[in-house]
């Protein structure tokens, strides 16, 4: 009847000094429960009243930054496509060079890793599509350091998606 401890479900609980019990309350109502207050008072008695505040603050779990929370939600919502496209847009001039960056813009990522690049006019479709396509694809792959982008599609700016 006794099971192996590795097969048992691990006990899941929040951080021992966090205020997780009142997670449904917000604002001033979200204080420590009597049990959490008792833990804090015991710790304060152990380390001394003058050091209690800083010791408790050091032991509490850190809250994630807004940037981390937004990145987490974006990845959960659309996978890596949004963050990959954002990285490409921010560093587009460094990836393709000054002249191409002025005439082109990474529009969106299609399924199966096709990066759609919008250009200002048809002459730049020819220049990028015939002369610089392989070079740009290699630069994008090197910049991303993964196989997110596998192909490029060059379209004129303002055209509807096909």
MODELLER restraints for C-alpha pairs under 7 A, 6 or more apart:
rsr = mdl.restraints
at = mdl.atoms
rsr.add(forms.Gaussian(group=physical.xy_distance, feature=features.Distance(at['CA:14:A'], at['CA:20:A']), mean=6.22, stdev=0.5))
rsr.add(forms.Gaussian(group=physical.xy_distance, feature=features.Distance(at['CA:15:A'], at['CA:61:A']), mean=6.89, stdev=0.5))
rsr.add(forms.Gaussian(group=physical.xy_distance, feature=features.Distance(at['CA:17:A'], at['CA:36:A']), mean=7.00, stdev=0.5))
rsr.add(forms.Gaussian(group=physical.xy_distance, feature=features.Distance(at['CA:17:A'], at['CA:60:A']), mean=5.69, stdev=0.5))
rsr.add(forms.Gaussian(group=physical.xy_distance, feature=features.Distance(at['CA:18:A'], at['CA:60:A']), mean=5.83, stdev=0.5))
rsr.add(forms.Gaussian(group=physical.xy_distance, feature=features.Distance(at['CA:18:A'], at['CA:61:A']), mean=6.66, stdev=0.5))
rsr.add(forms.Gaussian(group=physical.xy_distance, feature=features.Distance(at['CA:19:A'], at['CA:32:A']), mean=5.78, stdev=0.5))
rsr.add(forms.Gaussian(group=physical.xy_distance, feature=features.Distance(at['CA:19:A'], at['CA:36:A']), mean=6.95, stdev=0.5))
rsr.add(forms.Gaussian(group=physical.xy_distance, feature=features.Distance(at['CA:21:A'], at['CA:33:A']), mean=6.93, stdev=0.5))
rsr.add(forms.Gaussian(group=physical.xy_distance, feature=features.Distance(at['CA:22:A'], at['CA:30:A']), mean=5.72, stdev=0.5))
rsr.add(forms.Gaussian(group=physical.xy_distance, feature=features.Distance(at['CA:44:A'], at['CA:52:A']), mean=4.68, stdev=0.5))
rsr.add(forms.Gaussian(group=physical.xy_distance, feature=features.Distance(at['CA:74:A'], at['CA:82:A']), mean=6.97, stdev=0.5))
rsr.add(forms.Gaussian(group=physical.xy_distance, feature=features.Distance(at['CA:81:A'], at['CA:109:A']), mean=6.46, stdev=0.5))
rsr.add(forms.Gaussian(group=physical.xy_distance, feature=features.Distance(at['CA:85:A'], at['CA:108:A']), mean=6.77, stdev=0.5))
rsr.add(forms.Gaussian(group=physical.xy_distance, feature=features.Distance(at['CA:89:A'], at['CA:106:A']), mean=6.33, stdev=0.5))
rsr.add(forms.Gaussian(group=physical.xy_distance, feature=features.Distance(at['CA:92:A'], at['CA:101:A']), mean=6.24, stdev=0.5))
rsr.add(forms.Gaussian(group=physical.xy_distance, feature=features.Distance(at['CA:93:A'], at['CA:101:A']), mean=4.98, stdev=0.5))
rsr.add(forms.Gaussian(group=physical.xy_distance, feature=features.Distance(at['CA:95:A'], at['CA:139:A']), mean=5.89, stdev=0.5))
rsr.add(forms.Gaussian(group=physical.xy_distance, feature=features.Distance(at['CA:95:A'], at['CA:140:A']), mean=6.50, stdev=0.5))
rsr.add(forms.Gaussian(group=physical.xy_distance, feature=features.Distance(at['CA:96:A'], at['CA:136:A']), mean=5.97, stdev=0.5))
rsr.add(forms.Gaussian(group=physical.xy_distance, feature=features.Distance(at['CA:103:A'], at['CA:119:A']), mean=5.59, stdev=0.5))
rsr.add(forms.Gaussian(group=physical.xy_distance, feature=features.Distance(at['CA:103:A'], at['CA:120:A']), mean=5.48, stdev=0.5))
rsr.add(forms.Gaussian(group=physical.xy_distance, feature=features.Distance(at['CA:104:A'], at['CA:117:A']), mean=6.51, stdev=0.5))
rsr.add(forms.Gaussian(group=physical.xy_distance, feature=features.Distance(at['CA:104:A'], at['CA:118:A']), mean=5.54, stdev=0.5))
rsr.add(forms.Gaussian(group=physical.xy_distance, feature=features.Distance(at['CA:104:A'], at['CA:119:A']), mean=4.26, stdev=0.5))
rsr.add(forms.Gaussian(group=physical.xy_distance, feature=features.Distance(at['CA:104:A'], at['CA:120:A']), mean=6.44, stdev=0.5))
rsr.add(forms.Gaussian(group=physical.xy_distance, feature=features.Distance(at['CA:105:A'], at['CA:117:A']), mean=5.58, stdev=0.5))
rsr.add(forms.Gaussian(group=physical.xy_distance, feature=features.Distance(at['CA:105:A'], at['CA:118:A']), mean=5.28, stdev=0.5))
rsr.add(forms.Gaussian(group=physical.xy_distance, feature=features.Distance(at['CA:105:A'], at['CA:119:A']), mean=6.47, stdev=0.5))
rsr.add(forms.Gaussian(group=physical.xy_distance, feature=features.Distance(at['CA:106:A'], at['CA:116:A']), mean=6.11, stdev=0.5))
rsr.add(forms.Gaussian(group=physical.xy_distance, feature=features.Distance(at['CA:106:A'], at['CA:117:A']), mean=4.48, stdev=0.5))
rsr.add(forms.Gaussian(group=physical.xy_distance, feature=features.Distance(at['CA:106:A'], at['CA:118:A']), mean=6.28, stdev=0.5))
rsr.add(forms.Gaussian(group=physical.xy_distance, feature=features.Distance(at['CA:107:A'], at['CA:116:A']), mean=5.54, stdev=0.5))
rsr.add(forms.Gaussian(group=physical.xy_distance, feature=features.Distance(at['CA:107:A'], at['CA:117:A']), mean=5.42, stdev=0.5))
rsr.add(forms.Gaussian(group=physical.xy_distance, feature=features.Distance(at['CA:107:A'], at['CA:118:A']), mean=5.98, stdev=0.5))
rsr.add(forms.Gaussian(group=physical.xy_distance, feature=features.Distance(at['CA:108:A'], at['CA:115:A']), mean=6.14, stdev=0.5))
rsr.add(forms.Gaussian(group=physical.xy_distance, feature=features.Distance(at['CA:108:A'], at['CA:116:A']), mean=5.47, stdev=0.5))
rsr.add(forms.Gaussian(group=physical.xy_distance, feature=features.Distance(at['CA:109:A'], at['CA:115:A']), mean=4.66, stdev=0.5))
rsr.add(forms.Gaussian(group=physical.xy_distance, feature=features.Distance(at['CA:109:A'], at['CA:116:A']), mean=6.12, stdev=0.5))
rsr.add(forms.Gaussian(group=physical.xy_distance, feature=features.Distance(at['CA:113:A'], at['CA:148:A']), mean=5.57, stdev=0.5))
rsr.add(forms.Gaussian(group=physical.xy_distance, feature=features.Distance(at['CA:113:A'], at['CA:149:A']), mean=4.42, stdev=0.5))
rsr.add(forms.Gaussian(group=physical.xy_distance, feature=features.Distance(at['CA:113:A'], at['CA:150:A']), mean=5.12, stdev=0.5))
rsr.add(forms.Gaussian(group=physical.xy_distance, feature=features.Distance(at['CA:113:A'], at['CA:151:A']), mean=6.47, stdev=0.5))
rsr.add(forms.Gaussian(group=physical.xy_distance, feature=features.Distance(at['CA:114:A'], at['CA:149:A']), mean=5.84, stdev=0.5))
rsr.add(forms.Gaussian(group=physical.xy_distance, feature=features.Distance(at['CA:114:A'], at['CA:150:A']), mean=5.90, stdev=0.5))
rsr.add(forms.Gaussian(group=physical.xy_distance, feature=features.Distance(at['CA:114:A'], at['CA:151:A']), mean=4.67, stdev=0.5))
rsr.add(forms.Gaussian(group=physical.xy_distance, feature=features.Distance(at['CA:114:A'], at['CA:152:A']), mean=5.43, stdev=0.5))
rsr.add(forms.Gaussian(group=physical.xy_distance, feature=features.Distance(at['CA:114:A'], at['CA:153:A']), mean=6.74, stdev=0.5))
rsr.add(forms.Gaussian(group=physical.xy_distance, feature=features.Distance(at['CA:115:A'], at['CA:149:A']), mean=6.23, stdev=0.5))
rsr.add(forms.Gaussian(group=physical.xy_distance, feature=features.Distance(at['CA:115:A'], at['CA:151:A']), mean=6.24, stdev=0.5))
rsr.add(forms.Gaussian(group=physical.xy_distance, feature=features.Distance(at['CA:115:A'], at['CA:152:A']), mean=4.88, stdev=0.5))
rsr.add(forms.Gaussian(group=physical.xy_distance, feature=features.Distance(at['CA:115:A'], at['CA:153:A']), mean=6.18, stdev=0.5))
rsr.add(forms.Gaussian(group=physical.xy_distance, feature=features.Distance(at['CA:116:A'], at['CA:152:A']), mean=5.92, stdev=0.5))
rsr.add(forms.Gaussian(group=physical.xy_distance, feature=features.Distance(at['CA:116:A'], at['CA:153:A']), mean=4.76, stdev=0.5))
rsr.add(forms.Gaussian(group=physical.xy_distance, feature=features.Distance(at['CA:116:A'], at['CA:154:A']), mean=5.96, stdev=0.5))
rsr.add(forms.Gaussian(group=physical.xy_distance, feature=features.Distance(at['CA:117:A'], at['CA:153:A']), mean=6.12, stdev=0.5))
rsr.add(forms.Gaussian(group=physical.xy_distance, feature=features.Distance(at['CA:117:A'], at['CA:154:A']), mean=4.94, stdev=0.5))
rsr.add(forms.Gaussian(group=physical.xy_distance, feature=features.Distance(at['CA:117:A'], at['CA:155:A']), mean=6.21, stdev=0.5))
rsr.add(forms.Gaussian(group=physical.xy_distance, feature=features.Distance(at['CA:118:A'], at['CA:154:A']), mean=6.05, stdev=0.5))
rsr.add(forms.Gaussian(group=physical.xy_distance, feature=features.Distance(at['CA:118:A'], at['CA:155:A']), mean=5.00, stdev=0.5))
rsr.add(forms.Gaussian(group=physical.xy_distance, feature=features.Distance(at['CA:118:A'], at['CA:156:A']), mean=5.33, stdev=0.5))
rsr.add(forms.Gaussian(group=physical.xy_distance, feature=features.Distance(at['CA:118:A'], at['CA:157:A']), mean=4.83, stdev=0.5))
rsr.add(forms.Gaussian(group=physical.xy_distance, feature=features.Distance(at['CA:119:A'], at['CA:125:A']), mean=6.46, stdev=0.5))
rsr.add(forms.Gaussian(group=physical.xy_distance, feature=features.Distance(at['CA:119:A'], at['CA:155:A']), mean=6.29, stdev=0.5))
rsr.add(forms.Gaussian(group=physical.xy_distance, feature=features.Distance(at['CA:119:A'], at['CA:156:A']), mean=5.00, stdev=0.5))
rsr.add(forms.Gaussian(group=physical.xy_distance, feature=features.Distance(at['CA:119:A'], at['CA:157:A']), mean=5.30, stdev=0.5))
rsr.add(forms.Gaussian(group=physical.xy_distance, feature=features.Distance(at['CA:120:A'], at['CA:156:A']), mean=6.11, stdev=0.5))
rsr.add(forms.Gaussian(group=physical.xy_distance, feature=features.Distance(at['CA:120:A'], at['CA:157:A']), mean=5.54, stdev=0.5))
rsr.add(forms.Gaussian(group=physical.xy_distance, feature=features.Distance(at['CA:121:A'], at['CA:156:A']), mean=5.91, stdev=0.5))
rsr.add(forms.Gaussian(group=physical.xy_distance, feature=features.Distance(at['CA:122:A'], at['CA:156:A']), mean=6.47, stdev=0.5))
rsr.add(forms.Gaussian(group=physical.xy_distance, feature=features.Distance(at['CA:125:A'], at['CA:154:A']), mean=6.17, stdev=0.5))
rsr.add(forms.Gaussian(group=physical.xy_distance, feature=features.Distance(at['CA:125:A'], at['CA:155:A']), mean=6.79, stdev=0.5))
rsr.add(forms.Gaussian(group=physical.xy_distance, feature=features.Distance(at['CA:125:A'], at['CA:156:A']), mean=6.96, stdev=0.5))
rsr.add(forms.Gaussian(group=physical.xy_distance, feature=features.Distance(at['CA:129:A'], at['CA:154:A']), mean=6.47, stdev=0.5))
rsr.add(forms.Gaussian(group=physical.xy_distance, feature=features.Distance(at['CA:137:A'], at['CA:151:A']), mean=6.94, stdev=0.5))
rsr.add(forms.Gaussian(group=physical.xy_distance, feature=features.Distance(at['CA:137:A'], at['CA:152:A']), mean=6.81, stdev=0.5))
rsr.add(forms.Gaussian(group=physical.xy_distance, feature=features.Distance(at['CA:141:A'], at['CA:147:A']), mean=6.69, stdev=0.5))
rsr.add(forms.Gaussian(group=physical.xy_distance, feature=features.Distance(at['CA:141:A'], at['CA:149:A']), mean=6.60, stdev=0.5))
